[in-house]
Amino acid sequence: MFALKEARGIGTEATRAKVLETLKERGYLAADRKALVSTPLGREVIALTPPALKDPITTAEWESRLEAIAHGAETLDVFLADQCRILPDLLAPILGDGKPAFPCPSCGAALNRRKRKKDGAWFWGCTAYPDCPVILPDDNGKPGKAKPRPALSEYACPACGKPLAKRSGAKGEFYGCSGYPGCKTTCPVKLDGSPDFEAKKKGK
């Protein structure tokens, strides 16, 4: 955030408008009424883009260095040398062997590092979502190991018929459908350990 403040943002109104027009011309953005939305091609490009190039802090730092070059506080040669040095690492996941740097353990598609809006925590999600809902924790910038899946119970989901699995949440244990996220049915747990279908019907 300090870098963004130092660089006074990541662009001007004039450059921003030109960039948006270029993105639309190349098929990365499309107009949706009064809004601009990403296209499937745009989302695919972002999924393949190394995290460093998607981080606005990177853009802000480069803007700051270019400003320093304009004022003679840094040389263009030094800046370009730094870009050439990091370029192989940035392109390796894309140009190396044609395989994603971090493939999904379930379907093989690329994993993408993302940040939760709720708490700002990083995690890795499959780019084939929602067809593949794999989510992995972040382990120092790399995908961590998936949490063990809860064992399926002998009880069937009252909505779709798939097995229920006992899970733990902020409010304690509950039964959740194994078909999640397609089926989001949950049931509280009774004292004898079975799902409380009656409470589910009453909306408790």
N, C-alpha and C positions, 0 to 999 in steps of 0.2 A: 504494500500500500504506500510505503514511503517513496518507492520508485515512481509510482503513478503521480504522487503529489509533486515530486521533483521535476518530472517531465511535463507537468501541467496537462496531463491527459495523454491520449494516444492518437491524436490527430486534430484537424480543424474541421469546421463545417464544410469548407470547400472540398477538402480531400475526402471527407466522409461521403459526400454526395457522389463524387466520382467513383469511389470504391464500390458503393452500392449499385451504381449503374453498370459497372464492369461485372459484378457478381450476377446481376440479372441477365446480361448479355451472354455470359458463359453458362447459364442454366443452373447456377447454384442457389439463386433466390427467385421467388415468384410472388407476384402481387396477389393478395387474398383480401378483396374489398379494400379497406384502408390500411391493411397491415402487410408486412413483408414476411414470408415464411420460407424456411429452407426446403429445397427440393430433395428427393431421394438421392440424386447425384451429389448435392451439397453435403448431405449427412454422411454419405459414403466417403467423401474426401476428408471430412473432419475425423471420421473414425480411423482413417489411415494416417492422419497427421500426428507426428510425435507430440507428446504432451507439452514440451517446452515451447513449441511454436503456437500452441493454442492458448498459452498463458498470457494475459494482457500485460503482466509484469515484464515479460521478455520484450514486447513491443515498446513499453514505456522506457526500458533501459536503453534500447537501441535509439529511440527518439532523443534521449538525453545525450547519448554519445555523438549523434549526428549534430546536435546543437553545439556540443563542445568543439567538434571539427569546424563548424561554421565560424566559431569565435577564436580558432587557433589554439585551443587548449588541448586538442588531440589531433593526431594525423590520420588521414584516410587509410594509409598503408597499414597502420596498426589495427584499425577497425576491420579491414578486409582480411588481414591475416588471421584474426580471431574467428571470423566467419568461416574461412577455409578450414581452420583447425577443427571446428565442431561439426562441419557439414557431413563428413563420413559417418559419424555416430548418428546423426539425425536421419540419414537416408538408409542406413544399414537395415532397419526393420522392413523397409519397403523394397529395396533393390537387392537385398542379400540373396536369398534363395527362393523368393516368392512366397514364403510362409510368414505369417504374422509373428512379431517378436514374442507375443504372449498369446498363444492360441487357447481357445475355450476348451476345458477338459471334457466337455460334453459333446460339442458339435464341431470343434476345430476352427470356428470363425475367430476373428480377432477380438481380444478383450480390450476394453476402453476404460481408462482411468477417469473417474468422475468424482464430483464432490456433492455431498448431500446438502440441500438447502437448509434443512432443519438444524443440523449441528455443525456443518462445515467439515465433516469427516470424509476422508477419501475412501473410495471403494472401486472395485473393478466389475464391470458389467459386460455381458456378451453383446456384441454388435448385431447379433441375429435376433435380439429381443423384439417382439414378444414370443416368437417361435421357440426361442431358447432363453428361459428366464434365469440363467446362471448368474449368480452374484457372489463375488469373492471379496474378502477383506483386503485392505492394503497393508503390505509389509515393507515399509521403507521404500516406497516407490515401485514395488513389484507386487504381482498378485500373490496373496497368501493362500493358505490351505482352506478349503471349504469346511464349514462346520458339519459335523456328522448329522446325517438326516435322521429325524426321529423315526422310531420303528412304527410300522403301520399296525393299527389295532384291528380287532375282529369286528368293529362297529362300522357300519356303512353310512356315508353322508346322506342325510335325508333329502338333499337337493339333487345330487347327481348320481348317487350310488357308489362312488369311489370310496376306498377305505379312509377312515379318519385317522389322524396321527396326533398323539398327545404332545403338546408343546408348552413352553413356558414363556410368559410375557411379563410386563410390568405389574399386572394385577394378579399374577399367579398362573397356575396351570389351566389349560383349556384344550379342547379338541379342535383341530383345524382340518379342513379337507385336503387330502393329498393331491387334489387336482388344482391347487392354487398355482398361478393367479387366475386361471380360468374359472374356478369356483372358489369364492371367498367365504363359504359357510364356516361358522365357528359355533361351538357349543361349550357351555361351562361344564365343569367336572363335578359330579355328585360325590357324596361322602364315601360311597363304595367304589369309586374310581371309574364309574361308567359315565358316558355323556348324558347330560341333562337335556333331552330333546324337548321336554315340556317347557322348560325355562326359555329355550330358544324360540318356541312358538309364541310365548308371551312377550318376547322382546327383552328379556332380562339379560 
